[in-house]
């Protein structure tokens, strides 16, 4: 959030639009470099009696070579896009290098995740982000241009990878491996997941890319600021499911009866986390955008009112935040599908979803710009949740009890009403909201001694 606040204020709406275009474009290609290897690696080394070093070394070697090809191609293609100015094309070149380090680092994160040692990944990530922040603040202080900020990410991500390699030595020792028979096996195994991920990033990022092709940098900037907040908020279910995924994999492999309990508790926790975030952002959109991006983003608009509401970044945030509530839950179902090894069944639905997403964006963005892109994002999230839940329930008799969800929903509404009435400064409202929400949950009987023990980590 400090990074977003610094960059948005320094670059302004149009400059931040170019920054957003660079990262949206490269992230679009990055999923081809990942191609499902991360989750497949976690799943394979989580299995009983797995040959961890063989699996790790072959996947890292294969993925590294694939990444070099993909990111080189990304840079080459960028220079043939006429609507991108030179500063964006050069930024893409540097960003692609930085993202290669992220791609390689994620293989070590997979090892930490499979061994339930995610604190190492957290430590290296925090240090890397601090380095990025330090360089960005330094470059801003001496008035360096946009691409210097991209170089900061390159340096920070490289440091992150080096530290992960150091801490990962206790689990694996990397040696380049070229077992082509195993490569073929893994590629065929990861192919459905790779297709799903490619389609997934297409429907998640294609709106920004299409926006950058049809509209100005200012439009992209207005959309980019709230979308970045969305991306930050979506980190939390990813971290949570990163810890839960190996457990789900083992329970499914052993047909352990504790699977139902783990699934239900995950659903409850994600619901408790998502609902207050949605309610809070709906009420506090204006002060949140003002605090993170600055007053320029609160007022900036390139289109007319949308149903009587000013089409600015706060409205985009209010629309996009609905996606957060849906995505938190769909992450559970998505990871369960992969843990079951049923990722092939996700290919057809994701093709349908992606085609719908691209079609709607091509129709709506030219007329409604960033507001249209935000609305299409919600529609897409609903479709993803529907199809992933359908696949899970087709193979596992996992029942969902909505008791905690309904109480969390009521508590979030109470919190939202009080925040709307209080209307004080942002930090005071956030603290007030947290207190009101937790007290409401307690009064409604959501917190028991067992819940508290779980939260404190005293029970597996």
C-alpha positions as MATLAB code, in Angstrom:
seq = 'XXXXXXXXXXXXXXXXXXXXXXXXXXXXXXXXXXXXXXXXXXXXXXXXXXXXXXXXXXXXXXXXXXXXXXXXXXXXXXXXXXXXXXXXXXXXXXXXXXXXXXXXXXXXXXXXXXXXXXXXXXXXXXXXXXXXXXXXXXXXXXXXXXXXXXXXXXXXXXXXXXXXXXXXXXXXXXXXXXXXXXXXXXXXXXXXXXXXXXXXXXXXXXXXXXXXXXXXXXXXXXXXXXXXXXXXXXXXXXXXXXXXXXXXXXXXXXXXXXXXXXXXXXXXXXXXXXXXXXXXXXXXXXXXXXXXXXXXXXXXXXXXXXXXXXXXXXXXXXXXXXXXXXXXXXXXXXXXXXXXXXXXXXXXXXXXXXXXXXXXXXXXXXXXXXXXXXXXXXXXXXXXXXXXXXXXXXXXXXXXXXXXXXXXXXXXXXXXXXXXXXXXXXXXXXXXXXXXXXXXXXXXXXXXXXXXXXXXXXXX';
ca = [
       0.000    0.000    0.000;
       2.911    2.351    0.718;
       4.267    1.489   -2.737;
       0.944    2.259   -4.391;
       0.613    5.539   -2.506;
       4.132    6.631   -3.476;
       3.908    5.610   -7.131;
       0.431    7.013   -7.824;
       1.280   10.395   -6.345;
       4.597   10.571   -8.197;
       3.402    9.430  -11.617;
      -0.086   10.954  -11.617;
      -3.118    9.421  -13.342;
      -1.629    9.122  -16.859;
       1.823    8.012  -15.665;
       0.258    5.412  -13.396;
      -1.751    4.271  -16.401;
       1.508    3.524  -18.245;
       2.861    1.756  -15.151;
      -0.323   -0.343  -14.947;
      -0.120   -1.205  -18.648;
       3.460   -2.473  -18.240;
       2.640   -4.789  -15.350;
      -0.676   -5.981  -16.797;
       1.016   -6.887  -20.082;
       3.932   -8.770  -18.480;
       1.717  -10.573  -15.956;
      -0.375  -11.718  -18.907;
       2.721  -13.493  -20.297;
       3.995  -14.651  -16.909;
       1.252  -17.228  -16.576;
       2.620  -18.960  -19.684;
       5.952  -19.236  -17.873;
       4.247  -20.701  -14.808;
       1.872  -22.920  -16.797;
       0.625  -24.686  -13.675;
       4.060  -25.868  -12.515;
       3.702  -24.218   -9.100;
       0.639  -26.134   -7.899;
       1.748  -29.345   -9.608;
       5.104  -29.064   -7.808;
       3.360  -28.540   -4.452;
       1.067  -31.482   -5.085;
       3.838  -33.848   -6.232;
       6.269  -33.201   -3.377;
       3.412  -33.298   -0.836;
       2.750  -36.930   -1.698;
       3.985  -39.725    0.532;
       7.477  -41.060   -0.360;
       7.993  -38.450   -3.092;
      11.498  -38.138   -4.599;
      11.652  -34.428   -3.779;
      15.027  -33.613   -5.356;
      14.224  -35.353   -8.644;
      10.850  -33.615   -8.893;
      12.217  -30.216   -7.900;
      15.341  -30.220  -10.080;
      13.544  -31.324  -13.230;
      10.647  -28.915  -12.840;
      12.936  -25.962  -12.053;
      15.153  -26.703  -15.069;
      12.203  -27.155  -17.414;
      10.400  -24.104  -16.058;
      13.523  -21.935  -16.203;
      14.119  -22.659  -19.891;
      10.440  -22.162  -20.681;
      10.461  -18.850  -18.797;
      13.413  -17.501  -20.784;
      11.625  -18.261  -24.047;
       8.264  -16.836  -22.927;
       9.568  -13.560  -21.485;
      11.838  -12.981  -24.497;
       8.821  -13.439  -26.751;
       6.805  -11.027  -24.580;
       9.389   -8.270  -25.088;
       9.578   -8.922  -28.828;
       5.796   -8.738  -29.289;
       5.539   -5.529  -27.229;
       7.715   -3.630  -29.695;
       5.204   -4.405  -32.461;
       2.200   -2.909  -30.624;
       1.756    0.536  -32.221;
      -0.414    2.022  -29.460;
       2.317    1.533  -26.818;
       4.742    4.479  -26.456;
       8.486    3.797  -26.210;
       8.511    4.303  -22.424;
       5.990    1.461  -22.043;
       7.931   -0.849  -24.386;
      11.200   -0.252  -22.499;
       9.391   -0.725  -19.194;
       8.052   -4.060  -20.411;
      11.617   -5.164  -21.254;
      12.849   -4.505  -17.707;
       9.683   -5.828  -16.078;
       9.967   -9.109  -18.000;
      13.446   -9.660  -16.542;
      12.160   -8.952  -13.038;
       9.235  -11.292  -13.507;
      11.573  -14.102  -14.532;
      13.055  -13.919  -11.014;
       9.529  -14.106   -9.561;
       8.826  -17.168  -11.688;
      11.938  -18.973  -10.448;
      11.378  -17.895   -6.852;
       7.900  -19.423   -6.822;
       9.440  -22.899   -7.182;
      11.096  -22.430   -3.786;
       7.846  -21.052   -2.384;
       6.236  -24.319   -3.522;
       8.825  -26.261   -1.496;
       8.204  -24.133    1.616;
       4.454  -24.554    1.126;
       4.619  -28.332    0.740;
       6.680  -28.564    3.940;
       4.316  -26.188    5.792;
       7.247  -23.791    6.313;
       5.731  -20.700    4.696;
       7.399  -18.346    7.170;
      10.572  -18.613    5.047;
       8.645  -17.483    1.979;
       7.073  -14.676    3.995;
      10.457  -13.545    5.318;
      12.101  -13.403    1.886;
       9.058  -11.714    0.367;
       8.984   -9.018    3.043;
      12.715   -8.298    2.656;
      12.349   -8.169   -1.130;
       9.425   -5.746   -0.863;
      11.321   -3.528    1.578;
      14.217   -3.350   -0.897;
      11.791   -2.472   -3.709;
      10.185    0.218   -1.577;
      13.574    1.645   -0.604;
      14.775    1.916   -4.189;
      11.472    3.386   -5.390;
      11.461    6.050   -2.672;
      15.088    6.851   -3.528;
      14.361    7.123   -7.266;
      11.331    9.309   -6.564;
      13.380   11.585   -4.295;
      15.855   12.279   -7.116;
      13.068   12.600   -9.691;
      14.026    9.574  -11.801;
      11.615    8.526  -14.615;
       9.052    5.717  -14.755;
      11.434    2.948  -15.827;
      13.657    3.458  -12.767;
      10.689    2.239  -10.711;
      10.582   -0.914  -12.848;
      14.302   -1.465  -12.166;
      13.546   -1.351   -8.439;
      11.280   -4.374   -8.890;
      14.010   -6.149  -10.859;
      16.504   -5.708   -7.990;
      14.056   -6.597   -5.207;
      12.812   -9.733   -6.958;
      16.380  -10.914   -7.611;
      17.263  -10.520   -3.918;
      14.083  -12.414   -3.011;
      15.140  -15.335   -5.235;
      18.686  -15.449   -3.835;
      17.396  -15.574   -0.247;
      14.842  -18.278   -1.107;
      17.620  -20.378   -2.621;
      19.643  -19.930    0.567;
      16.836  -20.858    2.985;
      15.598  -23.618    0.674;
      18.862  -25.567    0.959;
      17.561  -27.429    4.012;
      14.776  -28.933    1.878;
      16.238  -29.247   -1.633;
      19.547  -28.900   -3.448;
      19.164  -27.566   -6.961;
      21.072  -29.325   -9.719;
      20.030  -28.837  -13.367;
      18.283  -32.036  -14.452;
      17.302  -33.103  -17.957;
      15.164  -36.209  -17.531;
      13.173  -35.697  -20.740;
      10.879  -38.646  -20.040;
       9.918  -37.039  -16.734;
       9.614  -33.634  -18.434;
       7.081  -35.101  -20.853;
       5.146  -36.717  -18.009;
       5.037  -33.475  -16.010;
       4.168  -31.398  -19.062;
       1.206  -33.629  -19.885;
       0.217  -33.506  -16.210;
       0.431  -29.743  -16.023;
      -1.049  -29.044  -19.478;
      -4.688  -28.828  -18.299;
      -3.653  -26.662  -15.351;
      -1.530  -24.513  -17.637;
      -4.438  -23.953  -19.988;
      -6.676  -23.061  -17.045;
      -4.094  -20.601  -15.687;
      -3.609  -18.985  -19.088;
      -7.354  -18.592  -19.441;
      -7.569  -17.400  -15.834;
      -5.032  -14.624  -16.300;
      -6.710  -13.713  -19.563;
     -10.045  -13.033  -17.898;
      -8.346  -11.362  -14.920;
      -5.912   -9.129  -16.820;
      -7.298   -8.837  -20.328;
      -9.560   -5.966  -19.283;
      -6.553   -3.765  -18.490;
      -4.821   -4.774  -21.730;
      -7.962   -4.063  -23.794;
      -8.433   -0.791  -21.910;
      -4.858    0.217  -22.805;
      -5.521   -0.525  -26.485;
      -8.858    1.298  -26.766;
      -8.521    4.119  -24.244;
      -5.961    6.625  -22.939;
      -3.351    6.178  -20.202;
      -5.618    8.274  -17.971;
      -8.423    5.695  -18.284;
      -5.967    2.913  -17.447;
      -4.703    4.910  -14.451;
      -8.218    5.483  -13.064;
      -8.888    1.749  -13.351;
      -5.404    0.714  -12.274;
      -5.420    2.306   -8.802;
      -8.520    0.493   -7.433;
      -7.548   -2.665   -9.326;
      -4.194   -2.639   -7.523;
      -6.063   -2.461   -4.211;
      -8.057   -5.467   -5.407;
      -4.832   -7.364   -6.170;
      -3.440   -6.604   -2.699;
      -6.631   -7.843   -1.038;
      -6.544  -11.034   -3.104;
      -3.145  -11.932   -1.645;
      -4.695  -13.007    1.667;
      -6.827  -15.944    0.453;
      -3.825  -17.035   -1.622;
      -1.620  -17.139    1.484;
      -4.299  -18.957    3.472;
      -4.978  -21.530    0.760;
      -1.226  -21.939    0.308;
      -1.168  -23.451    3.792;
      -4.406  -25.397    3.384;
      -3.648  -26.888   -0.066;
      -1.082  -29.507    1.104;
      -3.517  -30.578    3.840;
      -6.379  -30.973    1.361;
      -4.069  -32.949   -0.942;
      -3.086  -35.381    1.819;
      -6.641  -35.809    3.100;
      -7.886  -36.524   -0.423;
      -5.037  -38.945   -1.134;
      -5.711  -40.904    2.072;
      -9.520  -40.487    1.897;
      -9.283  -38.971    5.368;
     -12.629  -38.150    6.995;
     -11.153  -34.884    8.277;
     -11.476  -33.479    4.733;
     -15.042  -32.288    5.428;
     -13.952  -30.469    8.578;
     -10.944  -28.846    6.877;
     -13.114  -27.715    3.957;
     -15.826  -26.274    6.218;
     -13.378  -24.435    8.467;
     -11.630  -22.994    5.415;
     -14.982  -21.792    4.048;
     -15.878  -20.237    7.407;
     -12.543  -18.459    7.762;
     -12.570  -17.080    4.216;
     -16.154  -15.857    4.700;
     -15.243  -14.140    7.963;
     -12.314  -12.477    6.202;
     -14.047  -11.432    2.967;
     -17.350   -9.965    4.139;
     -16.008   -7.116    6.330;
     -13.515   -6.191    3.599;
     -16.365   -5.859    1.099;
     -18.564   -3.868    3.483;
     -15.709   -1.598    4.551;
     -14.620   -0.752    1.007;
     -18.193   -0.082   -0.117;
     -18.585    2.540    2.608;
     -15.038    3.936    2.681;
     -14.159    3.916   -1.032;
     -13.586    7.674   -1.244;
     -11.215    8.043    1.735;
      -9.405    4.809    0.778;
      -8.650    6.045   -2.751;
      -7.731    9.475   -1.385;
      -5.309    7.953    1.132;
      -3.721    5.448   -1.240;
      -3.688    7.276   -4.575;
      -4.332   10.922   -3.728;
      -7.013   13.509   -4.425;
      -6.237   13.536   -8.164;
      -7.565    9.981   -8.461;
     -10.681   10.770   -6.401;
     -11.751   13.467   -8.867;
     -10.347   12.191  -12.192;
     -12.882   10.974  -14.744;
     -12.945   10.554  -18.522;
     -16.594    9.499  -18.962;
     -19.997   10.770  -17.868;
     -21.969    9.677  -14.770;
     -22.818    5.989  -14.378;
     -26.430    5.647  -13.173;
     -26.149    9.096  -11.648;
     -22.844    8.345   -9.899;
     -19.598   10.116  -10.771;
     -17.424    7.681  -12.750;
     -14.227    8.013  -10.723;
     -11.771    5.605   -9.083;
     -13.840    5.276   -5.846;
     -16.816    3.998   -7.868;
     -14.525    1.524   -9.651;
     -13.356    0.281   -6.234;
     -16.950   -0.133   -5.032;
     -17.729   -2.253   -8.083;
     -14.519   -4.296   -7.996;
     -14.748   -5.031   -4.268;
     -17.718   -7.325   -4.917;
     -15.243   -9.493   -6.808;
     -13.179   -9.884   -3.628;
     -16.061  -11.475   -1.744;
     -16.643  -13.947   -4.563;
     -12.960  -14.651   -5.198;
     -12.167  -15.470   -1.556;
     -14.641  -18.349   -1.690;
     -13.801  -19.472   -5.231;
     -10.142  -19.851   -4.185;
     -11.193  -22.658   -1.852;
     -13.085  -24.493   -4.598;
     -10.372  -23.879   -7.183;
      -7.642  -25.309   -4.948;
      -9.848  -28.268   -4.033;
     -10.314  -29.117   -7.724;
      -6.530  -29.124   -8.197;
      -5.964  -31.134   -5.004;
      -8.406  -33.729   -6.392;
      -6.398  -33.859   -9.628;
      -9.474  -32.858  -11.634;
      -7.960  -29.793  -13.276;
      -8.747  -31.211  -16.732;
     -12.427  -30.628  -16.032;
     -11.757  -26.918  -15.559;
     -10.515  -26.420  -19.120;
     -13.870  -26.319  -20.924;
     -15.578  -24.000  -18.379;
     -12.577  -21.660  -18.386;
     -12.615  -21.469  -22.183;
     -16.292  -20.481  -22.013;
     -15.623  -17.941  -19.243;
     -12.665  -16.414  -21.079;
     -14.576  -16.061  -24.339;
     -17.477  -14.409  -22.502;
     -15.057  -12.099  -20.682;
     -13.183  -11.028  -23.816;
     -16.411  -10.587  -25.758;
     -18.032   -8.439  -23.066;
     -14.880   -6.335  -22.625;
     -14.612   -5.694  -26.369;
     -18.264   -4.613  -26.443;
     -18.460   -2.639  -23.190;
     -15.025   -0.993  -22.772;
     -15.234    1.199  -25.914;
     -18.442    2.742  -24.532;
     -18.140    2.552  -20.733;
     -14.330    2.426  -20.368;
     -13.068    1.454  -16.889;
     -16.581    1.186  -15.398;
     -17.484   -1.423  -17.999;
     -14.267   -3.333  -17.267;
     -15.118   -3.428  -13.547;
     -18.642   -4.741  -14.174;
     -17.341   -7.489  -16.478;
     -14.884   -8.521  -13.731;
     -17.803   -9.226  -11.367;
     -19.676  -11.251  -13.991;
     -16.542  -13.311  -14.609;
     -15.975  -13.972  -10.894;
     -19.538  -15.292  -10.532;
     -19.040  -17.686  -13.456;
     -15.733  -18.973  -12.042;
     -17.321  -19.654   -8.653;
     -20.265  -21.468  -10.246;
     -18.172  -23.815  -12.401;
     -15.491  -24.643   -9.789;
     -18.133  -25.384   -7.142;
     -19.967  -27.597   -9.628;
     -16.817  -29.651  -10.292;
     -16.034  -30.072   -6.583;
     -19.549  -31.221   -5.710;
     -19.566  -33.632   -8.655;
     -16.672  -35.609   -7.130;
     -16.801  -34.995   -3.385;
     -19.753  -35.029   -1.029;
     -18.601  -31.861    0.706;
     -21.486  -30.143    2.447;
     -21.348  -26.470    3.406;
     -22.924  -25.169    6.598;
     -23.799  -21.482    6.162;
     -24.176  -20.741    9.878;
     -20.876  -18.849   10.240;
     -21.335  -17.214    6.835;
     -24.761  -15.804    7.729;
     -23.537  -14.474   11.071;
     -20.476  -12.932    9.422;
     -22.733  -11.358    6.779;
     -24.963   -9.808    9.453;
     -21.919   -8.565   11.392;
     -20.493   -6.993    8.216;
     -23.798   -5.169    7.577;
     -23.830   -3.835   11.144;
     -20.224   -2.703   10.731;
     -21.016   -0.995    7.419;
     -23.988    0.908    8.843;
     -21.969    2.179   11.803;
     -19.083    3.246    9.537;
     -21.537    5.136    7.323;
     -22.993    6.954   10.343;
     -19.682    7.677   12.122;
     -18.010    9.341    9.099;
     -14.717   10.328   10.779;
     -11.108    9.952    9.543;
     -10.088    6.763    7.739;
      -7.896    5.181   10.426;
     -10.455    5.794   13.166;
     -13.147    4.245   10.981;
     -11.024    1.178   10.212;
     -10.338    0.577   13.905;
     -14.006    1.182   14.731;
     -15.049   -1.222   11.986;
     -12.742   -3.999   13.211;
     -13.986   -3.636   16.794;
     -17.658   -3.554   15.770;
     -17.243   -6.579   13.511;
     -15.415   -8.696   16.087;
     -17.841   -7.752   18.869;
     -20.783   -8.608   16.596;
     -19.245  -11.998   15.796;
     -18.728  -12.665   19.496;
     -22.298  -11.676   20.404;
     -23.651  -13.905   17.633;
     -21.634  -16.819   19.012;
     -19.159  -17.201   16.162;
     -16.129  -17.230   18.439;
     -15.869  -20.250   20.696;
     -12.948  -21.480   22.756;
     -12.136  -23.908   19.930;
     -12.049  -21.071   17.364;
      -9.742  -19.019   19.558;
      -7.387  -21.986   20.029;
      -7.303  -22.466   16.245;
      -6.538  -18.800   15.645;
      -3.768  -18.884   18.231;
      -2.285  -21.955   16.563;
      -2.721  -24.256   19.557;
      -4.547  -26.909   17.584;
      -3.655  -28.552   14.244;
];
